[in-house]
Amino acid sequence: MKAHNFPAMGTTIEAWTDIEGAPFSLIYHFELVEGVCSRFRPESELTQINRSGDPQVTPSPLMAELLDGAERARTITQGLVDVGVGRSVRVWGYDRTFSEVTDLDREPPPMTRGSWRFKDGVLTRQGVVELDLGGLAKGWTCDQAIETGLAQVVSAGGDLRSNHPGTRVSVSGPGGDVDVVVELGVGGLATSSTARRAWRAGGRKVSHIVDPRSMRPVETPITSATVLADTAADAEAGAKAIVILGVDGLAWAAAQSWIRGALAFWEDGSLYATPGLELAA
């Protein structure tokens, strides 16, 4: 397999494939999804939905698939991972590409949580709801690239999907050094971190991960969590849920049948994992 790299979705996409012409198809694939679901493109379908005051919207087929994925993420995490936190992400300062984000002088006031659902091809919203599909879209796009045969392994900013049985993944701690190597094989892996995209609001360090229960950036002792699952999208949901749950995150992950294993780094650099997680020697 040959390795190919290209920028997309605010990160670097890495793909391993021996398929002729696959790099061009992969670039098109990621650009197509980003063009639909980017919060930072004024012409994207997601931007138009977020700006719309319509309580009911019929999305495009591609957006519908992403919203199906969002419903699944919310269901399997018992509501902990909810793409309906987009307004909070924006108001707390992540309202532009991350390289342009600046600190806020004060914390925003509390905000009311709206509700949303996607059923029978229709998105229904009550109250003020903005969607943020960022992490979900990266994992979902990796999954689709593998399932449509574009590559054997695809990684997008910490979200990875593989159909190669020999795949091993290096997982780095808060300092950036490789601390462990995970035996993934065929499946999905994702890492969610409060350290990668962080800034300050009212003097407090905040990140892009919002707890939907409070509609505020999460306060957690976990700096990063990594989950193995059947798909990258499920792994992304699981990793984010662990960060949100904090000290209870790994115990929760160990009880989820859809999570194959998980590990988490604490603020002090300590590393913990669920029982039975297979690490490479």
C-alpha positions as CSV (number, residue, x, y, z in Angstrom):
1,M,0.0,0.0,0.0
2,K,1.1,3.5,-0.7
3,A,0.6,6.4,1.7
4,H,-1.2,9.6,0.5
5,N,-1.7,12.9,2.4
6,F,-3.9,15.9,1.7
7,P,-5.6,18.7,3.6
8,A,-9.3,18.6,4.3
9,M,-11.8,19.2,7.1
10,G,-9.3,21.4,9.0
11,T,-6.8,18.6,9.3
12,T,-4.5,16.3,7.3
13,I,-6.1,13.2,5.8
14,E,-3.8,10.2,5.6
15,A,-4.8,7.2,3.4
16,W,-3.1,4.0,2.5
17,T,-4.2,2.3,-0.7
18,D,-3.0,0.4,-3.7
19,I,-5.9,1.3,-5.9
20,E,-5.1,3.2,-9.1
21,G,-6.5,6.7,-9.0
22,A,-7.7,6.4,-5.4
23,P,-6.0,9.6,-4.2
24,F,-8.1,11.8,-6.6
25,S,-11.3,10.0,-5.6
26,L,-10.5,10.4,-1.9
27,I,-9.9,14.1,-2.3
28,Y,-13.2,14.5,-4.1
29,H,-14.9,12.4,-1.4
30,F,-13.7,14.5,1.5
31,E,-14.3,17.8,-0.4
32,L,-17.9,16.7,-1.2
33,V,-18.7,16.0,2.5
34,E,-17.0,19.1,3.7
35,G,-18.8,21.2,1.2
36,V,-22.1,20.0,2.7
37,C,-21.4,20.0,6.4
38,S,-18.7,22.7,7.1
39,R,-19.7,25.4,9.7
40,F,-17.2,27.8,8.2
41,R,-18.4,27.8,4.6
42,P,-21.2,30.3,4.0
43,E,-22.5,28.3,1.1
44,S,-22.6,24.9,2.8
45,E,-25.9,23.2,3.5
46,L,-25.2,23.1,7.2
47,T,-24.6,26.8,7.3
48,Q,-27.9,27.4,5.5
49,I,-29.8,25.0,7.9
50,N,-28.3,26.8,11.0
51,R,-29.2,30.2,9.6
52,S,-32.7,29.1,8.8
53,G,-35.5,29.7,11.3
54,D,-37.7,26.9,9.8
55,P,-38.7,24.4,12.5
56,Q,-38.7,21.6,9.8
57,V,-36.1,21.1,7.1
58,T,-35.8,18.4,4.4
59,P,-32.1,17.9,3.9
60,S,-30.2,16.6,0.9
61,P,-29.5,12.8,0.7
62,L,-25.9,13.3,1.9
63,M,-26.9,15.5,4.8
64,A,-29.6,13.0,5.6
65,E,-27.0,10.2,6.0
66,L,-25.0,12.4,8.3
67,L,-28.0,13.2,10.4
68,D,-28.8,9.5,10.6
69,G,-25.3,9.1,12.0
70,A,-25.9,12.0,14.4
71,E,-29.0,10.3,15.7
72,R,-27.1,7.0,16.2
73,A,-24.3,8.8,18.1
74,R,-26.8,10.4,20.4
75,T,-28.7,7.1,21.0
76,I,-25.7,4.9,21.7
77,T,-24.1,7.5,24.1
78,Q,-27.4,8.0,25.9
79,G,-27.5,11.7,24.9
80,L,-24.0,12.6,25.8
81,V,-22.9,13.2,22.2
82,D,-25.3,15.6,20.6
83,V,-24.6,17.6,17.5
84,G,-27.2,20.2,18.6
85,V,-24.6,22.0,20.7
86,G,-23.4,24.1,17.7
87,R,-24.8,27.4,19.1
88,S,-22.8,26.9,22.3
89,V,-19.6,26.1,20.4
90,R,-20.1,29.3,18.3
91,V,-21.0,31.6,21.2
92,W,-18.1,30.4,23.3
93,G,-15.7,31.5,20.6
94,Y,-15.2,28.7,18.1
95,D,-17.0,30.7,15.4
96,R,-14.3,30.5,12.7
97,T,-11.6,28.1,11.6
98,F,-9.5,27.2,14.7
99,S,-6.4,29.0,13.5
100,E,-8.3,32.3,13.8
101,V,-10.0,31.6,17.2
102,T,-9.1,34.2,19.9
103,D,-9.6,34.3,23.6
104,L,-12.8,35.8,25.1
105,D,-12.6,38.5,27.8
106,R,-15.6,36.9,29.7
107,E,-17.7,33.8,29.6
108,P,-20.9,33.9,27.7
109,P,-24.2,33.9,29.7
110,P,-26.1,30.6,30.2
111,M,-28.1,29.5,27.2
112,T,-31.3,27.5,26.8
113,R,-30.9,24.1,25.1
114,G,-33.2,23.5,22.1
115,S,-34.1,20.1,20.8
116,W,-33.9,18.4,17.5
117,R,-34.7,15.0,15.8
118,F,-34.3,13.5,12.4
119,K,-37.0,11.1,11.4
120,D,-38.5,10.0,8.0
121,G,-36.1,12.3,6.2
122,V,-37.2,15.5,8.0
123,L,-35.1,17.5,10.5
124,T,-37.4,19.0,13.2
125,R,-36.1,21.6,15.7
126,Q,-37.7,23.2,18.7
127,G,-36.1,26.3,20.2
128,V,-32.8,27.7,19.0
129,V,-30.8,24.8,17.6
130,E,-27.5,25.0,15.6
131,L,-25.8,21.8,14.5
132,D,-22.1,21.0,14.6
133,L,-21.2,17.9,12.6
134,G,-17.4,18.3,12.8
135,G,-16.1,15.2,14.7
136,L,-19.0,13.0,13.4
137,A,-18.4,14.0,9.8
138,K,-14.7,13.2,9.9
139,G,-15.3,9.7,11.3
140,W,-18.3,9.1,8.9
141,T,-16.3,10.2,5.9
142,C,-13.4,7.8,6.8
143,D,-16.0,5.0,7.2
144,Q,-17.5,5.7,3.8
145,A,-14.1,5.8,2.1
146,I,-13.3,2.3,3.4
147,E,-16.8,0.9,2.8
148,T,-16.8,2.1,-0.8
149,G,-13.4,0.6,-1.5
150,L,-11.4,3.8,-1.9
151,A,-8.6,2.8,0.5
152,Q,-7.5,0.1,3.0
153,V,-6.9,2.6,5.8
154,V,-8.0,6.2,6.2
155,S,-7.3,8.7,9.0
156,A,-8.7,12.2,9.5
157,G,-7.3,14.1,12.5
158,G,-7.5,11.2,15.0
159,D,-10.4,9.4,13.5
160,L,-9.4,6.2,11.6
161,R,-11.0,3.4,9.8
162,S,-9.2,0.2,8.6
163,N,-10.0,-3.0,6.7
164,H,-6.5,-4.2,7.0
165,P,-6.0,-6.9,9.7
166,G,-2.5,-5.8,10.5
167,T,-3.3,-2.2,11.4
168,R,-1.6,-0.8,14.5
169,V,-2.2,2.8,15.7
170,S,0.1,5.0,17.8
171,V,-1.7,6.9,20.4
172,S,0.1,10.0,21.9
173,G,-0.3,11.5,25.3
174,P,-0.8,15.2,26.2
175,G,2.9,15.9,25.6
176,G,2.8,14.7,22.0
177,D,5.0,11.7,22.5
178,V,3.8,8.2,21.4
179,D,2.9,6.4,24.6
180,V,1.1,3.3,23.4
181,V,0.5,1.3,20.2
182,V,-2.9,-0.2,19.9
183,E,-3.7,-3.3,17.9
184,L,-6.7,-2.2,15.8
185,G,-6.8,-4.6,12.9
186,V,-10.2,-4.2,11.1
187,G,-12.3,-1.6,12.6
188,G,-12.5,2.1,13.7
189,L,-10.6,4.2,16.2
190,A,-10.9,7.8,17.3
191,T,-9.3,10.1,19.8
192,S,-11.1,13.1,21.4
193,S,-9.0,15.7,23.2
194,T,-9.5,18.9,25.1
195,A,-5.9,19.9,24.4
196,R,-5.9,20.1,20.6
197,R,-8.4,22.9,20.2
198,A,-8.4,25.0,23.3
199,W,-8.5,28.7,24.1
200,R,-9.5,30.9,27.1
201,A,-12.8,32.5,28.0
202,G,-13.0,34.8,31.0
203,G,-9.5,33.5,32.1
204,R,-10.6,29.9,32.0
205,K,-9.3,27.3,29.6
206,V,-12.1,26.0,27.4
207,S,-12.3,23.6,24.5
208,H,-14.5,22.7,21.5
209,I,-16.1,19.8,23.4
210,V,-19.5,20.9,24.8
211,D,-21.5,19.0,27.4
212,P,-25.1,19.1,26.1
213,R,-26.4,18.8,29.7
214,S,-25.0,22.2,30.6
215,M,-24.4,23.7,27.1
216,R,-21.0,24.7,28.3
217,P,-17.5,23.6,27.4
218,V,-16.7,20.4,29.3
219,E,-14.9,20.5,32.6
220,T,-13.0,17.2,32.9
221,P,-9.8,15.7,34.3
222,I,-9.3,13.8,31.0
223,T,-7.2,15.4,28.4
224,S,-7.8,12.8,25.7
225,A,-9.7,9.6,25.2
226,T,-9.3,6.9,22.5
227,V,-11.9,4.3,21.6
228,L,-11.9,1.3,19.4
229,A,-15.2,0.3,17.8
230,D,-16.5,-1.3,14.5
231,T,-16.6,2.1,12.8
232,A,-14.7,5.4,13.1
233,A,-18.0,7.3,13.7
234,D,-18.9,5.1,16.7
235,A,-15.4,5.4,18.0
236,E,-15.6,9.2,17.7
237,A,-18.9,9.2,19.7
238,G,-17.4,6.9,22.4
239,A,-14.3,9.0,22.8
240,K,-16.2,12.2,23.2
241,A,-18.6,10.6,25.7
242,I,-15.6,9.5,27.8
243,V,-14.2,13.0,27.9
244,I,-17.6,14.4,28.9
245,L,-18.1,11.9,31.7
246,G,-14.7,12.5,33.1
247,V,-13.8,10.2,36.1
248,D,-16.7,7.9,35.2
249,G,-15.9,7.7,31.5
250,L,-13.8,4.5,31.3
251,A,-16.2,2.6,33.5
252,W,-19.1,3.7,31.2
253,A,-17.1,2.6,28.2
254,A,-16.3,-0.8,29.6
255,A,-20.1,-1.4,30.0
256,Q,-20.9,-0.6,26.3
257,S,-21.1,-3.6,24.1
258,W,-20.3,-1.6,21.0
259,I,-17.0,-0.3,22.4
260,R,-14.1,-2.8,21.9
261,G,-11.7,-1.0,24.2
262,A,-10.8,2.5,25.4
263,L,-7.9,4.4,27.0
264,A,-7.7,7.8,28.5
265,F,-4.9,10.2,29.6
266,W,-5.5,12.3,32.7
267,E,-4.3,15.9,33.3
268,D,-1.3,14.6,35.3
269,G,-0.2,12.4,32.5
270,S,-1.6,9.1,34.0
271,L,-2.9,6.6,31.5
272,Y,-5.8,4.2,32.2
273,A,-7.5,1.7,30.0
274,T,-10.6,-0.6,29.9
275,P,-9.9,-4.2,30.8
276,G,-8.7,-6.4,28.0
277,L,-7.6,-3.6,25.6
278,E,-4.9,-5.1,23.4
279,L,-1.7,-3.1,23.1
280,A,1.2,-3.9,20.9
281,A,4.4,-5.0,22.6
